Amino acid sequence: MFKKKVIALGVLAIAASLLAAPTANAGAKPASKAKVGDECLRAGVIAAGRGVNGTDLTCAKVAAGTFAGTLRWWYPEMKPYGSVEWVSSSNIGGGYGTTAIAIGDAMKKEGLLTDYTVTYRSNAPLGLGYFYDQKNRKDLLLITGFAMPGGLATNGSKLSITSASAVAGVMREAEAFVVPTSSKYKTINDLLADIKANPKTVAIGGGNYGGVDHVTVATVAETLGVKALDLNYIPYSGGGTLVPDVISGRVAVGISGTSEFSSYVAAGKMRVLAVTSPAPLKTIKGKTLVQQGVDLTFGNWRGILAPADLSAAELLNTVKVIDALHSTKSWKDTLVAKSWIDEYRSGDAFTKWIKTENQSIMNILTDFKLIK
């Protein structure tokens, strides 16, 4: 699944997502073609099996959010959340936390959530451990992603993301290589030349060992004939701790999700050497790796897990809430604003996918000898 040139992405679909902003629903849809959030014509009509996990959609007037007052194919039996505690396995400023905030804010705008908090833990074992220790919590959700299986494995944890209830995979985010504006490196090839010549002299800051940042750097290094274990890779617990060290030059280059660096690039405190998306992004200025002769695209998916002790009915309601959110203007606007790729899977489809993805991540970390 993880190839050197295309790592678990489906590049064509992603390129289309980046180049074309989401568009509004184009007219009412019949029951046979209904998707949640589509317009419909007559209240009470059922679209059998058209919802998540083969559930029914109903043509109903939506009560809140950007669809308020309009007839939509919807889940009228769905219960919005009162409050949610999101668990982020990174410190403030990291990708998990920023994703939780983005989802929480969009849910509030759409009337799917009253309020939320974010609990931060500094790494995958602490975050997932805290999450699994909570019992009988109907208000608890965790943000997971590519970095979590590797973070667990490289820390020697026996925990697994596959033990929780999978809700949905909601997006994928491109990576960015950044340097302070005073850096001698002007292009990604300037940096790669030094890494190839003497990898131990180039301090590279990113997320946890075995995470998406580390794997991205290791994959690029492999194209130079440099082994992952020969890199001078320094792990951080999130963008909040990495950013100051990039700006001050304590590391030669930082790598993380684009949303963690975009504001600092815009403020002139960082310069982008490359982004890993198939095409340039609007939210952060910089050339792609491909544009600079490095044939690689990559990105970090993130998704939502719910406690394993939720009842089947409670879990299905959570899946429906996120499925409804995915159809809304607030979420589509969030994807555009952050240049996030709309890579979405929910319910049973995400449950099946995440098990395969977890094993694929273990395989690539083993190939790079980052785990045994």
FENTAKA-V581729 format. One record per backbone hydrogen bond with DSSP energy under -1.0 kcal/mol. NH is the residue of the N-H (numbers start at 1). CO is the residue of the C=O. Records with the same first field share a line. If there is no record, write none. Layout:
BEGIN
NH->CO  CO
END
This chain:
BEGIN
3->6
7->297
8->1
14->10
15->11
16->12
17->13
18->14
19->15
20->16
27->25
29->39
33->30
37->73
38->35
40->71
44->59
45->42
47->57
50->47
51->55
54->51
55->52
57->47
58->74
59->45
60->72
62->70
68->65
69->62
70->67
72->60
73->38
74->58
78->75
81->112
84->115
85->139
86->117
87->141
88->119
91->237
94->91
98->94
99->95
100->96
101->97
102->98
103->99
104->100
105->101
106->102
107->103
108->104
109->105
110->106
111->108
112->107
115->82
117->84
119->86
121->88
127->123
128->124
129->125
130->126
131->127
132->128
133->129
141->85
142->305
143->87
144->303
146->301
148->145
151->147
152->148
153->149
154->150
156->153
157->152
163->160
165->306
167->304
168->304
169->345
170->302
171->302
172->341
173->300
176->256
177->274
178->254
179->271
183->180
191->187
192->188
193->189
194->190
195->191
196->192
197->193
198->194
201->198
202->199
204->232
205->253
206->234
211->208
215->211
216->212
217->213
218->214
219->215
220->216
221->217
222->218
223->219
224->221
225->222
226->221
230->227
231->228
233->231
234->204
236->206
241->238
242->238
243->239
246->242
247->243
248->244
250->245
251->245
252->203
253->203
254->178
255->205
256->176
258->174
260->257
261->258
262->258
265->261
266->262
267->263
268->265
269->264
270->264
271->179
273->177
274->177
275->287
276->175
289->275
292->289
293->290
294->289
296->294
297->5
298->276
300->173
302->171
303->144
304->168
305->142
306->165
310->307
315->311
316->312
317->313
318->314
319->315
320->316
321->317
322->318
323->319
324->320
325->321
326->322
327->324
328->325
332->328
333->329
334->330
335->331
336->332
337->333
338->334
340->335
341->172
343->341
345->169
347->167
349->346
351->347
352->348
353->349
354->350
355->351
356->352
357->353
358->354
359->355
360->356
361->357
362->358
363->359
364->360
365->361
366->362
367->363
368->364
369->366
370->365
371->365
END
